[in-house]
Amino acid sequence: MRVGLLGFGTVGSSFAEVLAAQEGAGVRITRIFNRGVERKRSHERARFVPAEAVWTERVEDVLEAADVDVVVELLGGLGPVENWLRAALLAGRHVVTANKQLIAYRGADLFALAAEKGVQLLYGAAVAGGVPVIPGVAQGLSGDRLTRISGILNGTCNFILSSMESGAEYQEVLDRAQAAGYAEADPSADVDGLDARAKLCILARLALHAEIDPEQIPAETIASISAVDFAYARELGCTLRQVSRAELLDGMVSAGVGPMLVPRSSPIAWSHGTRNMVVTSGRFGGDVVFSGHGAGGHPTAVAVLSDVRAIAENSAQVRLPARRMKVVGDAVAPHYLRFVVADEPGIVAAIAGVLARHQVNIDSLLQHRGYPAERLPFVITTEPCLSSKVGRAVAEMAALPFMVQPPLCLQMLVADDPETV
Ligand SMILES: NC(=O)c1ccc[n+]([C@@H]2O[C@H](COP(=O)([O-])OP(=O)(O)OC[C@H]3O[C@@H](n4cnc5c(N)ncnc54)[C@H](OP(=O)(O)O)[C@@H]3O)[C@@H](O)[C@H]2O)c1
């Protein structure tokens, strides 16, 4: 299997290294495209590239080459990459990519083109990096009827939230994540949930056979979480994670990405650092958990090479048709409401009055000692109810005169299967 590599960055150069470490892989890099080739040739991992491989700054030198069987795309982004991959598929080349944006937004068309041309388009590295959730779901679980997927799809958010468990504040941990290279200078795609929802769409297509638009999935930021939420969550037997979830519901998909309270007994809570985790729920097989390194050059390159080898071995790919479905953001769940108030008599009665008007039942009220009266945080949890209903109550409460900042409203994950979530 002769590989034409597009991109010699973090994953591309790691792919060369991982491949060089495999004896008799039956896979060989013949061409590499990147801008600034001279700079790339002096990269310390360039020594893993076979001496006879051709380096080029012209993408056509890879796409049109007779000595390329599979184009491995590790550039990233939508344009012009989409056109380049179309050209590769049209020319009858197999394609392997780690590009989640491309597969989330343009996957349906590209898969149709690959099928028409009788070639493979594999993307195992596009979700959860080195965790084989894509082949695991596509091959290992295609015999089940999956109804729900949930989990941690963004390693940056997981690093931030799991580090905050020890009492640190959001900004402090974000600074640390940026210094360690786990978070971008502009972290919004990660912390605001946009990266995770692209991955969630890819999983929904594969696991739920639902073609959904990433823009339709509601995404909440983790930037509003503070250390005090971890203290209250602990008392409730929970911690906080950025959870991505999608579930089939009456011919629609209920989906969302955002911070949630997660029971400490749930595997989702066990995921620390930059690790990813996906839990699938099947009608016949029950829950299955996938966990491991969701990013990083080497783990991602392993997924890419596994795809190339699957093509080399002509492994059958199970492809079940997906149909377009509407997304609903609403979900029935208990909710966690955290208020920061300037203390005065009658606050709890005022809040309870708003919740009662919106027919939201209170489950518990928690207040820790030791906070200043002019910025007093306390928590109310609700019984399970529609998030839109709680949202309307919270919007009304935000205008109450004693609120120092808008209330924080988070869903709480509940276990269907007591062994997992
Ligand atoms: N890094 C991870 O942990 C990870 C995990 C899962 C999936 N992925 C996906 O893997 C892909 C590659 O990510 P990466 O982290 O390896 O990115 P990266 O380090 O930025 O590497 C991208 C490489 O492609 C080159 N490139 C980008 N656009 C180009 C263009 N238009 N023309 C020519 N060369 C171009 C870049 O050249 P310059 O050096 O000149 O910029 C760089 O060498 C992305 O789709 C990403 O989402 C990455």
The ligand as an ORCA input file, in Angstrom:
! r2SCAN-3c Opt
* xyz 0 1
  N      -3.035     16.832     16.761
  C      -3.919     15.977     17.245
  O      -3.807     15.539     18.402
  C      -5.085     15.530     16.413
  C      -5.990     14.572     16.922
  C      -7.045     14.113     16.135
  C      -7.200     14.633     14.862
  N      -6.324     15.594     14.402
  C      -6.537     16.106     13.042
  O      -5.401     15.786     12.236
  C      -5.228     16.799     11.243
  C      -3.797     17.335     11.346
  O      -3.622     17.888     12.636
  P      -2.164     18.289     13.178
  O      -2.316     18.460     14.652
  O      -1.138     17.374     12.647
  O      -2.013     19.740     12.526
  P      -0.655     20.522     12.238
  O       0.405     20.142     13.203
  O      -1.014     21.948     12.067
  O      -0.205     19.931     10.806
  C      -0.821     20.293      9.599
  C       0.254     20.251      8.525
  O      -0.360     20.528      7.276
  C       0.303     21.640      6.664
  N      -0.720     22.396      5.949
  C      -1.894     22.845      6.445
  N      -2.597     23.464      5.483
  C      -1.857     23.395      4.348
  C      -2.058     23.854      3.035
  N      -3.154     24.516      2.668
  N      -1.092     23.615      2.128
  C       0.043     22.964      2.466
  N       0.298     22.497      3.710
  C      -0.648     22.719      4.634
  C       0.921     22.424      7.802
  O       2.021     23.183      7.347
  P       2.643     24.383      8.243
  O       3.615     23.726      9.181
  O       3.281     25.265      7.240
  O       1.504     25.041      8.940
  C       1.343     21.308      8.754
  O       2.597     20.772      8.419
  C      -6.328     17.837     11.509
  O      -7.436     17.569     10.714
  C      -6.671     17.609     12.969
  O      -7.984     18.013     13.296
  C      -5.280     16.030     15.132
*
